[in-house]
Amino acid sequence: MKEKAITFACFTTEEVKDFVNAAGKCDFEIDVCYSRAVIDAKSLLGMLYLGVCKELTIKYGEKDARFEQVVGKYAIA
């Protein structure tokens, strides 16, 4: 299982939409965690519920080059 920390820019939902669209094209499950909350990365409402400007952890078990590229844009070094 891969695990990466990501964050989105404050006051914008465009990055969240970009991430959700990329996750939606994957045929495997992707979870986004913040504190004790676990949300499906393919759910725009769920992702907006978690909010922006927070350090989120994504967990997924398979590899997809397109998704990895999008995750790379929001990964925390």
C-alpha positions in Angstrom: 0.0 0.0 0.0 1.4 3.4 -1.0 1.0 6.3 1.3 1.7 10.0 0.4 1.1 13.4 2.1 -0.6 16.0 -0.1 -2.0 19.5 0.3 -4.1 21.8 -1.9 -3.8 25.6 -2.2 -5.9 27.7 0.1 -9.1 29.3 -1.2 -9.4 27.3 -4.4 -11.3 24.2 -5.4 -9.8 23.8 -8.8 -6.9 21.6 -7.4 -9.4 19.4 -5.6 -11.4 19.0 -8.8 -8.2 18.1 -10.7 -7.3 15.5 -8.1 -10.8 14.0 -7.9 -11.0 13.7 -11.7 -7.6 11.9 -11.8 -8.7 9.5 -9.0 -12.0 8.8 -10.8 -10.1 7.5 -13.8 -8.4 4.8 -11.6 -10.0 1.4 -11.3 -8.7 0.9 -7.8 -9.6 2.4 -4.4 -8.0 5.5 -3.1 -8.5 6.7 0.4 -7.9 10.2 1.7 -7.3 10.5 5.5 -7.3 13.5 7.8 -7.2 12.8 11.5 -9.7 10.0 12.0 -11.8 10.8 8.8 -11.3 8.5 5.8 -12.9 9.7 2.5 -13.1 8.1 -0.9 -10.8 10.2 -3.2 -13.3 9.9 -6.0 -15.9 11.8 -4.1 -15.8 15.6 -4.8 -18.2 16.4 -1.9 -16.1 14.2 0.5 -12.9 15.9 -0.6 -14.4 19.4 -0.2 -15.7 18.3 3.2 -12.1 17.6 4.3 -11.2 21.1 3.0 -8.1 22.7 1.5 -5.0 24.0 3.3 -4.7 20.8 5.3 -2.1 18.1 5.1 -4.0 15.0 3.9 -2.7 11.5 3.5 -3.7 9.4 0.5 -3.5 5.6 0.5 -3.8 3.4 -2.5 -2.6 -0.1 -3.5 -2.0 0.0 -7.3 0.0 2.1 -9.7 -1.3 4.4 -12.4 1.1 6.8 -14.2 -1.5 9.5 -14.8 -2.6 9.5 -11.2 1.0 9.5 -9.9 1.6 12.6 -12.1 -1.3 14.5 -10.5 -0.3 13.4 -7.0 3.2 14.7 -7.7 1.7 18.2 -8.2 0.2 18.2 -4.7 2.7 16.0 -2.8 4.5 17.4 0.2 8.2 16.9 0.0 
